Amino acid sequence: MDLGLLYSGGKDSTLAALLLDEFYDVTLTTVHFGISDDWKHARETARATGFAFERLELDPDVAHEAVERIREDGFPRNGIQHVHQQALEALAADSFDAIADGTRRDDRVPTISRAQAQSLEDRHEVDYIAPLSGFGRTAVDRLVEARLDVTVGPSEEIDRADYEAELRAIIADEDGPAAVAELFPDHDQTYVTGVR
């Protein structure tokens, strides 16, 4: 069965791909808005890990709606959640038998409720799978350490293809780099460079 996995090139989505590969024909799918070419980082990781890769371009209006939410809230959670839900909708409307993401049990954002998952499945006749939903951060980190080569660093320094990169780019372009620092808390990102 064909499965499309929302893919950023980071450790969580790469680990999800490895877990799903036993049962599905996995295609790593990076969603972007055409604002930057950050999606290429995910393509490189897909090549390094041996998975098929696709990119799916969402309407830039989705990104601008997310940015407005981030500005209104003063933090990124609801904006990123909005983008993730739109990305899952677009992926579910594609030709896959199943869709997945790399959300973990203890993620604060993005998250998908049971009702949202069932709605996706019912409306699109597709299976939604969150293979890491039973794993906490420590368990994921142990598995990643054993199987993946990963670069870790501050969000603004790590090459990646997640939603946040393009949202940050819009805010920096429209409001200046200082606005990005005000709206996004400091945190580390990961970029997978290979499989052990």
N, C-alpha and C positions, 0 to 999 in steps of 0.2 A: 504494500500500500504506500502511496505517495504522501509524504508529510512535509509541510512547510513550517519551518521554525523561525520565529522572529529572532534576528541575529544581529548582535552589535560587534562581535569580534572579541568580547570580553570572556572572562572565565565562566560565568554562570551559563550563558547561552552555549558556549562551547562544551561544557560538561553535559548539558542537556542533550546536545547533539550526540555525544558519545553514548549516553545511556539509551537513546532512542534508536540508534543505528542498528541494533540487534533485531529490531522488529519492523522497521520502516525504511523506505527509500527516502532519506532525509535530504531536503534542499534548504540550505541556509538562506534566509530571505531578509535582506536589510531594507527597512523602510526609510525613505528620506523624502525631502521636499524640493530637491533641486537647488537648494540654497548654497550648498558647498559640495565638494567632492569627497567628503569624509567617508562616504560609503565604500570608497576604494580600500580603506583600511580593513573592513570586514571581508572584502573580496580576497585580499592577501591572506588573511587568516584562514579563510575557507580553503584556499589553495594549499596552505601549509598543513592543514589538517585532513586534506583529501576529500572534502565534501563538495557537492554541487552547490552553486551559488546563483542567486537571482537578486535583483533589486526591484523594489516596488515603490514607485513615486506617488506620494499622496499630494492632494491639493495643498498648495502653500497656505491657503486660508486656514487650514487646520493648525498649522504652526503659528500663525498670527493670532488665532483664537486662544491657543495655549499661552502665548506670550502675554496677551491681555489678562488672562486669569492669574498668571504669575505676578504681573504688576499689581493687580488688584489685591491679591492675597499677601504679597510681600515675601512669598516663598514658592518653590517650584512644584510642590506635591500635586496639586489639582491640575496644573497645566500638563505635567508629564503623564498623569493618569488619563487625561483627555486624549492625548496623542496615542497612548498605548491602546485604548479602547478602539480608536479609529483604525489603528494599524491592524488589530485583530480582525475587525470587520472587513477590511480590505483583503487581508490574507484569507479569511474564510470564504470570501466571494471568488477567490481564485479557483484553480482546478484541483486542489488537493483533497485527499480523502480525510486527512487529519491535519490539524494545526497545533502548534505548541509555542511555548515561550520558556524563558529561563527564570521565572519567578520562584523565589524560595519561600519557605514557611514564614520566616520572620521579616520578609521585605515589608517596608512601610509604603513604598511606591515603586513600581506599579503593583497593583493587586487585582485579582479577578475573583469576584464572589461566586458562590455556587450558582446563584440565580443567573448571573451574567454568562457563566459558562454554558449553562443549560439553554439559555436563550440563543447564544451563538450556534450551538449544535442544532437546535430545532429549526431555526430560521434558515440555516445554510446547509443542513444535512451533512455536517462534518463533525468529526470528533475533535474536542479540545482537550489537550493534554498539558499538564504542568508537571513534568517529571521530577522537578526539584521541590515540589510543594511539601514534601515530608522531611526535607533536609533543612537544618538550621545552618547558620553561617559557618560555624566551626566544622561541621561535617563536610560542607562543600569545600572549605579551605583545605581540609586533609586530603580529600579526593583529588582536588586540583593539584596540590603539591606532589602527589604521587604520579599524576598522569600528564600534566601540561607544563610547558615552559611559558611563563607569564612575566610581563613587565608591569610593574605597579608604580603609581605615582599620583600626584595631584591632578584633578580633573583638567585643569587648564594646560597641563604639560603632556598628557597621554593621548596618543593617536587612537581614535575610536570612532565608531559609527553608530552611536546611540542617539536617541532623540535629543538629549540634552545638548549635544555639541551644536546642532543647528539652532536650537532655541537660544543658546548663549550667543551665537553669531548674530542673530536678529537683534537681540537686546544691545549687544556691543555696537552694532551698526547704527541703531536708532537712538540709543540713550548713552552710549559711551561705555568703555570697559569698567569704569567704577560701578555702574549700575549692575553689572554681572556679579561683581563681588558682593554687592549689597543683597542681591536676591537669591544667590545660590550659596548654601553653606559649604565650607571647605570639606572635601571628602576625596578619597582615593578612588581611582578608576583602574581597570586592568585591561591589558591588551595581550591576547594569546599569540605567541610566536611559533608554537609547534606542539606536537604530541610526543610524549616519551614512550 
